[in-house]
């Protein structure tokens, strides 16, 4: 199976195939690739490339989470061991330094298992804005997280990566 997915496919073609498959069903991606770059890749090859990429992403996300978690755990232990003076008032954090989290979820029916699963989505963003209209602003520093499994790990890793641990 691995040989079929990687047979005669350059890294650039691999990337195009994965991006097309993210936007369209495999058969439609196959047709689009043929029209866009005049390369013939079967829908099964595209599916296998996507499975391989998903495995790589999962391993990387797990590694990123473990690294962020271990660092946060070490920092927490240090804080618990150190004697901290009780602050007289909460620290003032400038809006530009704040990190915000938004979370939502919905139930999705899993046809294969004949049950419902909760799909979760989150956004992690800072207060960096751009004015794009009279009454419209665009978030400049944002990342989305969405999954059916291990949502809290992905949200935690993303928030740590954007600096949530740097807040006093």
N, C-alpha and C positions, 0 to 999 in steps of 0.2 A: 504493500500500500504506500509506503513512504516513497518508494521509487517512482510511482505514478505521479505523486504530487510534485516531486522535484525534477521530473524528467524534462530536460531542455527548457527550463524556465530560468531566466535571468533574475537577479534581485529586483530590478526595476519592474519587470513583468509580474513578479510575485506581489510587489507592493500595489500595483495597479489592480491585480485580481482581488486582493483582499479589500481594497477600498471600494471597488465596484460591488463586491459581495456584501459589504456593509450597507450599501444603499439599495440593492435590488436582490431578488431571489437568484439563486445560482444560475439557472438557465438564462434568465434575462441578463445577468452579469456576463455570461459566456458570449451572448450576442453583442452586447455593448463593447466588450473587449475586442471582438473581431472587427467591429465597425470603427472603433477609436484608434487602435494601434495595429490592425491587420495581423493579429496573432490568434492562432486557434488553440484554445485551452478548453478542455471538456468541463462540464459543470461538476463532474466528480472530482477532477483535479482542483478546481476552485474550492470545493467543499473541504477537501483534505488540507489544502493550504490554510484555510480558515481555522480548522481544528488544530493544526500545528501552531499557528500564531496564538490561538487562545491558550494553549498549554504554556507557551513562552510568557504570555502576559500574566497568567495565573501565578507562575513561579516567581516572576519579578514582583508582582503585587504582594505575595506572601513574604518575600525577602524584605521589601520596603516596610511592610507592617512590622515584621519581627524586629528590624533595626529601630524603627520609631518607638515601638513598644518597650524594647529593652532600655533605650535612652530615657524614655519617660519614667520607667520604673526606677532606674538609678537616680534620676533627679528627685523623684518622690521620696525615696528612701533617705537621700541627703537632707531634704527639707524636714522629714519627720525626726531625724536624728539631731539636727541643729536646733538650738533653742532660739525661737523667733520672738522678737518683741511684738506685742499686740499693737497694730496700728490704731492711731487715734481717729483717723478717718480713712475712707477708701482711697486708693491711689487714683489720680486723675489720668485718664487715658485719652489722648487726642483721637478724634474721629478717624484720622488718617492711619492710626496704628491699630485700630480695632479689626478683629476678624469676626465675621458673622457666619452663622450656620442656618440653613433652611432645610427642613426635612418634610417629606410627604410620602404617602404610600397608598396603594390600591390593591384590591384583590384581583387576581388573574386566574382563570380556570386553566388548569393543566390537563389537556385532553388525554395524554398518555396515562396519567395517574388518576384521572377522574376525581380530582380534588382541586381546591383553591389554594393558591400560594400568594403571599403578600410581596408584591414588587415595590421596592423602595427607591426613592430618588432623593438626592440631597444636593445642595449647592453650598460651597464655601467661598466667601468673597470678602474683600476688604472695601474700604470706603473710597477707593480711587475711582473717580467718576470723570466722564467726558460729557460736555454739553453737546447734544446732537440735534436739538430743536429748541423752540421757545420754552416748552414745558417738559422736555424729555432729556433723560440722562442715560448713559450707558456705563455699566460696570466694566472697568478695565482689567481688574485682577480677579478672575473668577474661575472656578473649576467645578464640574458636575460629577456626581457619583451616582450610579444607578445599578441595582442588582436585585436578584431574588435571594441570594445567599451571601453571607459574610458582609453585610452592609456596614455594620459598625466598624469593622476592621478597615474597610476602604475609606469611610468617612474620617476615621481617626488618622489614618496615614496621610490623607489629603490635607486635613487641617494642620497637622504637624508640619507638613511640607510647606505650607503657606505661612507658617510662623505663629500659630496659635500658642505654642509653648513659650514664646518670647514675651507674652503679656505679663506684666507685673501684677 
